[in-house]
């Protein structure tokens, strides 16, 4: 389950940020990835919410600043 | 398109970019809210249809400055959201008194007029109506200021609407999906981004036909089955008394409504055709019934036989001289739909819904596919013209050679100049003509008007008639004059497919060249720009003795010294000028 989720997440990040999968690691944060700006953050959230049919709460939106955090919060919701 | 997820769309869009060739189609989106990723979704949808689209999102809440920056785009989309009209709009709007409200309306009335004026030369403007539905849920509220502002601003929009503009009613999309599915209060609060991915996908879907129309990609022919498509029941089995054809039965009521919709499409210029596995006499019996709203004469082509539908649709395409990608096919049989989808993938296929009460809704979406910018006189005459065309084709069998046949037609072409040609028709010809079109430049009415008033351009169109009827304005040439170098450059040369095959193009260009023979101009240049559809004219300039000076895979350039020109022998055609 967790593995399948990771694959989907990586796919989303790569398509939004237009980077190769080999350049993406789960310990990366918004600060590590230049293209992960506020506009792309919205795209990432929209793509994740669509892919997993979930919805993050208001307060979470700004806290989802690393792949690891996103994964953790996502697991709570599905 | 709508089936792809956002992540798939983003990936696909990047892939498609590298495979795009053909001219760029630039779209700008101006708005007072955040709209990303609408740009990626729109780009992807258009690139999937081979339109090399580049969509630029304007800056947040910079409508006034962006409309200036975007005045050179091929199309501009306007998202002007009432709920963010001014900062804290939702908080302040209901506290405003009459005079504050009027002041607000006046300010935005001026802004709207300013933007309209800045965008007046953009070939296509898609402008969303102001809506009071976002952030308002109470149906019994008496706080009407918001509704008042929205109505007043929409009035301004409707009153000052320019011909290049299509007004879009977003509330129709809200209703279709429900406001909670399209509006994201959370992201609006967070980033002033009001809409969901679902909304963007459907919005893009709904505006595509308008963008296709601006790219000369409109659907032109509706091919209809008969049994359970034009009436309820099977005529060959049930008989005329038992099928549902008019308002006398419940089922028939729906078909009557469909008949009206079909006739509306015909009035818009859509060509109708029948393709039905039936005995001709049976179908004729229905059409002869006085209660049946459609007449045989409403149709441009009939194929009532037991052949494969694929074969019939191919032969309709040939008879009407229209490409299969302009065809829409409607049938009640899954089997026929599947067959056509496989054999003729260019044709858009639709199945009559199982529940007949859903049929009107299907027609609404068909109407969207056939979107066109206001019908012109030629459109409503089109069915008549195509009936005349089939008479002509029959006539052509009686003659031994093509020249014999052309001789018998009694062809007459009337050349129109900048004073006598019809501007909307000239613009439409540039937008819709794909086959006989040397350069495929698309122009709006405003651009045509500019050619006419600019002394550096020479423009002529022509009307064609023969003993069977009139074809209307069916050809156009636009020449740029380089006075300093005494040279002419043919920017546009096109002819509607209705009049192909009569050598009219030869006599037309001959006439135009002769107008310049005694002028100070010494040379005339032409070019051929390859598209997916204009292969038939790739050697046109060779055929009239222009010399090819340069060519590559996609373009060919030509030159003719005017002193070297040999006029062609005038046969079987009468040419008159109508220059006043």
Interface residues (C-beta under 8 A of the other chain):
Chain A: X11 X12 X14 X15 X16 X18 X38 X39 X42 X43 X45 X46 X47 X49 X50 X51 X55 X58 X61 X62
Chain B: X5 X6 X7 X8 X10 X11 X14 X34 X36 X37 X40 X186 X187 X189 X190 X191 X193 X196 X197
